[in-house]
Amino acid sequence: MDGLLNTGHRVITDNFYTCPALFQSLIIHKTDAFGTVRLCRNGMPSALKKAKLKKGETKFKCCGKLMAISWHDKRQVSMLSTLHDGSIVQTLKTDRDGNAISKPNVVLEYNKYMGGRR
């Protein structure tokens, strides 16, 4: 994966499978993972569950190697990752006003590998 260390195994999940307990188990088995997550899952940080983000805003929490992030684009998107931090990357696209669009790195990586739009 671009910009990521090339060691071990990686799993990319959608929100049906993603939960903190699974990712903690994968860490123990030396497997990294990232994917979308439902905020109602057990173990998700309450600060993210309560967050009312405006478009473009991001909030994240880390617990050891596990990072949970919420970002508001057209709607709120939440993800878990054992590979990423909360860094934001400026994309090559612009909005209607000509401003560069920025997204969390984990969102860009997820879209790249899951066939979503960038």
ROLUM-753726 format. One record per residue: residue in one letter; x, y, z of N, C-alpha, C, CB in turn. Coordinates in steps of 0.02 Angstrom, whole numbers, plus 50000, padded with zeros to 5 digits. Glycine has a CB too. Layout:
<kolmars>
aXYZXYZXYZXYZ...
</kolmars>
This chain:
<kolmars>
m500424994150000500005000050000500445006250000499535000050060d500235011049963500625017149958500695020550025500305021949908g501305022150043501435025950104501395021950168500955031550108l501285015350162501245011250222501825006350222500565007550225l502045004450281502584999550286502344992950257502804998650360n502774989450222502584983350188502804977250229502894983150118t502464976150285502624970350327501984966950348503034972450389g501994960350355501424956650381500824956550335501214959550446h500254954850363499624954250326499184960250341499264947750344r498734961650293498254967150301497554964850281498464973350259v497064967150318496374965650304496004972250297496064961150360i495584972750246495174978650237494444976350243495304982250167t494074979450287493394977250303492884982750290493344974850375d492244980650283491714985650282491374985550350491194984150224n490874989750358490584990750425490194984650452490134996650425f490064979650410489734973650434490204969650480489514969250374y490854969650465491344965750502491744969850553491804962450454t491844976150540492304980250580492054981450650492434986750545c492474979950699492324981650769492984981750807491814976550801p493024985550861493654985950899493904979150924493554990550959a493454974750945493674968250971494034964150917493084964350998l493754964150856494074960550801494764963450786493634960850738f494814970050783495444973250766495974972050821495344980750756q495754972050885496224970450939496484963350932495884971551008s496044958750913496244951750903496734951250844495634947350890l496614955050791497054955050733497744957750751496764959150676i497764962750794498404965550817498814960150852498294971650865i498484956350895498824950950932499114945850883498324947550980h498764944750828498994939850778499414943050723498384936450747k499684948950738500144952550693499844953750623500784948650686t499204955450623498854957050561498564964050568498294951750545d498714968350521498444975150522497784975250484498944980150490a497374980250500496724980750468496484988050469496214976250504f496044989550422495674995850423495024994950386496095001550392g494534999150404493884998650371493375003150404493634991650371t492805003750370492255007750396491955004150456491725008950342v491665008050501491385005250562490745008950581491895005450620r490285005350611489675008450638489845011050708489075003450640l489645017150722489805020150787489455016650845489615027450787c488925012950831488555009550885488895003150908487845007950861r489445001050876489794994950895490074995550966490364993450846n490064990051003490364989951070491104991651065490264982951104g491324995751112492024997651115492215003851077492434992051090m491735006751040491885012951004491905018651054491355014350948p492375023351045492435029051092491805033251096493025033451073s491585034651157490975038751165491065045751136490795039151239a491675048251136491805054951108491625055151034492535057051119l491725049650998491555049450927490805048450918491935043850891k490505044450963489775043350959489395049850969489565038151011k489645054151013489305060451029489485066150982489465062451100a490005065350942490255070750900489745072950848490905068650866k489625079250844489195082250792489655086350747488615086750824l489915083150696490415086350654490095090150597490895081150626k490415095650578490215099550520490605096950460490315107150531k490385098550401490725096250340491465097850342490395099350278g491875092750331492595093550330492935092550397492765100250305e492545092250452492835091350518493005083950532492365093950572t493515082950572493745076250590493865075850665494385074450551k493715070050693493875068750764494135061550766493245069750811f494675060550804494935053750811495195052450881495485052450760k495205045950898495465043650962495905037650949494875041851012c496445037150987496905031450981496945027751047497605033750959c497015021151041497115016951099497645011851079496445013351123g498275013351097498825009251074498885009850998498725001951094k498875004250964498945004050892498285005350855499244997450870l497725005050891497065005750860496845013050859496555001550897m496635015350800496385022150792495665021950767496835026150744a495235025850799494545026750777494475033950754494025024950834i494165034850696494095041650668493405042650639494635042850614s493135048650648492515050750615492665056950575491935051950666w492395057250516492495062850470491835064350436493065061350417h491675070650428491045072550397491175074950326490675077950438d490905071450277490925073450207490215075250189491225067650159k489885071350148489165072450136488765069850195488945068950071r489055065050231488785062450293489375060350337488295056250280q489245058350398489785056450442490025049350425489565056850516v490685048750417491005042350401491465040650459491405042750332s491425034450483491845032350539492245026250518491415030750602m492875026050541493325020650523493755018650581493755022750464l493995012350579494505009850625495115008050584494245003650666s495705008850614496325006950580496865005250630496555012550533t497265000250612497864998750650498485001050613497914991150665l498385004250555498935006450512499005014050508498835003850443h498465017550516498455024750503498435028750567497855026450459d498615035250559498515040050613497945044550589499185044150630g497835050050621497285054450603497475059550550497045057950663s497995058150511498235063250463497745064550406498905061150434i497735070750386497295073150332497725074450271496905079650353v497475072350212497845073150150497445077550102497995066250118q497785082150071497465086450021497425082649955497845093250013t496835081949927496745078449864496855083249806496045075149860l496855080549746496935084649686496275087749664497225080449629k495725085649694495065088249676494905094649714494525082949690t494455098549687494225104649719493475104649726494465110949679d493225108649773492505109249781492235114649733492325111049855r491595116149740491275121049695491595127949698490535121549711d491875129649756492175136149766492905136349745492115138249839g493175130649722493865130349701494355128749757494055136749670n494095127149816494525125249872494725117949866494175126549940a495355116449883495585109549882495205105349932496355109149896i495045099149913494685094649958495185090549997494205089949917s495095090350063495535086550107495145080750137495835091050163k495485075050144495165069050172495665065550218494925064250117p495415061850267495865057750308496215052550264495485054350366n496845051350278497235046550239496905039650238497935046150267v496625037550294496295031050297495715030550249496065029650368v495345036050239494785036050192495045035250120494375042650198l495575038850103495865038150036496115031050023496445043050028e496445028050072496695021150064496115016250057497145019150125y495595017150098495015012750095494685013250026494495014650150n494575019250001494265020149936494695017049880494145027549922k495345017749887495795015049836495735007349831496525016949853y495705004049888495714996749887495014993549887496084994349947m494504997349904493834994549903493434996749841493464996549966g493765000249796493445002049733492975008049737493074996249707g493015011849791492595017649798492855023649760492515019449870r492475028949761492685035149728493185038749771492075039749713r493665041949740494175045749777493985052749781494865045049746
</kolmars>
